[in-house]
Amino acid sequence: MIKNLKFKIENCSGQSLFEVVVALAISAVIVVALVSLASSSIRNATFAKNKTLASRYAEEAIEWLRGQRDSDIDTFKSNSLSPVWCFENPSWSSPGSCSSGDEISGTIFLRELSFPDDGATEIIEANVRVYWTDAQGEHEVRSATNFADWRER
């Protein structure tokens, strides 16, 4: 009888290979889910940060344009005849579309200003587009406003 009891104890000790494999599989699924969640959170946080910065750069250009209109409306009107400007730094020095290398200093953002009107009206429409490319593709933020010579009214 002691032999039978000893045999039963030996068979019941430890875990089977199947149990170990199942435990490892469950652990692996949990780790993969946590890494995926962390990766997604970081990607979303980075996108939100970039979108906020792009909005700030677009508003900066609009405010600069407002100052240009207020300081010299004639220069502002003549510059609005060029339909597209690249605004690496807000200035009237880069007519034409942006290309690689025209990013805002120290950033991944490109900023373009367009004047869709031909200058025939007293209202000058200005559209600012700030865009960037990352692993998910190209993204953009747009801001538009209308300018008029407020001193004439």
C-alpha positions in Angstrom: 0.0 0.0 0.0 2.9 2.4 0.7 4.2 1.7 -2.8 0.8 2.8 -4.4 0.7 6.0 -2.4 4.3 6.9 -3.4 3.4 6.3 -7.0 0.4 8.6 -6.9 2.4 11.4 -5.3 5.1 11.2 -7.9 2.6 11.4 -10.7 0.9 14.5 -9.3 3.9 16.7 -8.7 4.8 19.6 -11.1 3.0 20.8 -14.2 2.5 19.2 -17.5 4.1 20.5 -20.7 0.6 21.4 -22.0 -0.1 23.6 -19.0 3.2 25.4 -19.4 2.5 26.1 -23.1 -0.9 27.4 -22.4 0.4 29.7 -19.7 3.1 31.0 -22.0 0.6 31.6 -24.8 -1.7 33.6 -22.5 1.2 35.6 -21.2 2.3 36.3 -24.8 -1.1 37.5 -25.8 -1.3 39.8 -22.8 2.2 41.3 -23.6 1.4 41.8 -27.3 -1.9 43.5 -26.4 -0.1 45.9 -24.0 2.6 46.7 -26.5 0.0 47.3 -29.2 -2.0 49.6 -26.8 1.2 51.6 -25.8 2.2 51.9 -29.5 -1.3 53.2 -30.5 -1.3 55.6 -27.6 2.1 57.1 -28.5 1.0 57.4 -32.2 -2.2 59.2 -31.2 -0.4 61.5 -28.8 2.2 62.4 -31.5 -0.5 63.1 -34.1 -2.4 65.3 -31.6 0.8 67.2 -30.8 1.6 67.7 -34.5 -1.9 68.9 -35.3 -1.8 71.4 -32.4 1.6 72.7 -33.6 0.3 72.9 -37.2 -2.7 75.0 -36.1 -0.4 77.3 -34.2 1.8 77.8 -37.3 -1.3 78.5 -39.4 -2.6 81.1 -36.9 0.9 82.6 -36.8 0.8 83.2 -40.5 -2.7 84.7 -40.4 -1.6 87.1 -37.6 1.5 88.0 -39.6 -0.7 88.7 -42.7 -3.0 90.9 -40.5 0.0 92.9 -39.4 1.2 93.3 -43.0 -2.2 94.5 -44.1 -2.3 97.0 -41.3 1.2 98.3 -41.9 1.1 98.7 -45.7 -2.1 97.8 -47.5 -0.6 98.6 -51.0 2.3 96.1 -50.6 -0.2 93.6 -49.1 -2.5 93.9 -52.1 0.4 93.7 -54.6 1.8 90.5 -52.9 -1.7 89.0 -52.9 -1.5 89.0 -56.8 0.9 86.1 -56.6 -1.4 83.1 -56.0 0.9 80.9 -53.8 3.6 81.6 -51.3 5.8 79.3 -49.3 6.0 80.6 -45.7 9.0 78.8 -44.2 9.3 82.0 -42.1 6.6 84.6 -42.5 8.0 86.9 -45.2 7.3 87.9 -48.7 10.5 86.3 -49.9 9.3 82.8 -51.2 6.7 83.0 -53.9 5.6 79.6 -55.2 4.7 76.3 -53.8 6.8 74.7 -51.0 9.1 71.8 -51.7 11.3 69.5 -49.7 13.7 71.6 -47.7 11.2 74.4 -47.2 10.1 73.1 -43.8 9.6 75.6 -41.0 12.9 75.8 -39.2 13.5 72.8 -36.9 10.2 71.1 -37.7 8.5 68.7 -40.2 5.9 71.2 -41.2 5.5 73.0 -44.6 3.4 76.1 -44.7 1.8 77.5 -47.8 -0.3 80.7 -48.3 -2.6 81.0 -51.2 -4.7 83.9 -52.5 -7.4 82.4 -54.7 -8.8 85.7 -55.9 -7.2 87.8 -58.6 -7.2 91.0 -56.6 -10.2 92.4 -58.5 -12.3 92.9 -55.3 -11.7 94.9 -52.2 -11.8 91.7 -50.1 -8.7 89.6 -50.3 -9.1 85.9 -49.3 -6.1 84.2 -47.8 -5.8 80.5 -47.2 -3.0 79.0 -45.1 -2.2 75.3 -45.3 0.2 73.7 -42.9 1.0 70.1 -43.8 3.4 67.3 -42.8 4.0 63.7 -43.6 4.6 60.9 -41.1 4.2 57.1 -41.0 0.4 57.3 -41.4 0.6 59.6 -44.5 0.2 63.3 -45.2 -1.8 65.4 -42.8 -2.8 69.1 -43.0 -4.4 71.9 -41.1 -6.1 74.8 -43.0 -7.0 78.2 -42.0 -8.7 80.9 -44.1 -9.6 84.5 -43.6 -10.7 87.5 -45.6 -8.8 90.8 -45.5 -10.1 94.2 -46.4 -8.7 97.7 -46.0 -10.5 98.6 -42.8 -9.4 102.2 -43.0 -11.6 102.8 -46.0 -14.8 101.9 -44.2 
